[in-house]
Amino acid sequence: MTTRPQQPTRRKFLTAAGLLGAVATASAVHAAEKQPAMKVVHHVLFWLKNKESQADRDRLIQGLRTLQQISQVRALHIGVPADTTKRPVVDASYSVTELMIFDSVEDQNSYQDHPIHKKFVADHSALWEKVIVYDSVAVREG
């Protein structure tokens, strides 16, 4: 005697679909709860008083490197203007730039008060004539 495989019934199908939906919803809620706070990008541009001084530029860069010791700093990029095509929208007038990533606004605020950051400012602020800071968070989808 041969047995036919049991065909799924509509009730079994709907029950399985409902369970899958509940699991997916619970997973999405759980994932949303586990998402870290919004990342903060902290971008600073420095214009040196003595623009032609390689020594001043190197001293500023060395000072900026000390900031990566601060635990709230997740990433640090230090740079100088790139030799890209000159266009009206490109501002390469700055001397040195730093770009940092923080996990949250609170972490960025803590960084501002950190002794290493305060020492950096105290030791190096005489080198620059101008500083501009751009702090941003990502635009959420939706």
Sequence and secondary structure as in RCSB ss.txt:
>XXXX:A:sequence
MTTRPQQPTRRKFLTAAGLLGAVATASAVHAAEKQPAMKVVHHVLFWLKNKESQADRDRLIQGLRTLQQISQVRA
LHIGVPADTTKRPVVDASYSVTELMIFDSVEDQNSYQDHPIHKKFVADHSALWEKVIVYDSVAVREG
>XXXX:A:secstr
         HHHHHHHHHHHHHHHHHHHHHHHHH     EEEEEEEEESSTT HHHHHHHHHHHHHGGGSTT  E
EEEE        TT     SEEEEEEESSHHHHHHHHH HHHHHHHHHHGGGEEEEEEEEEE     
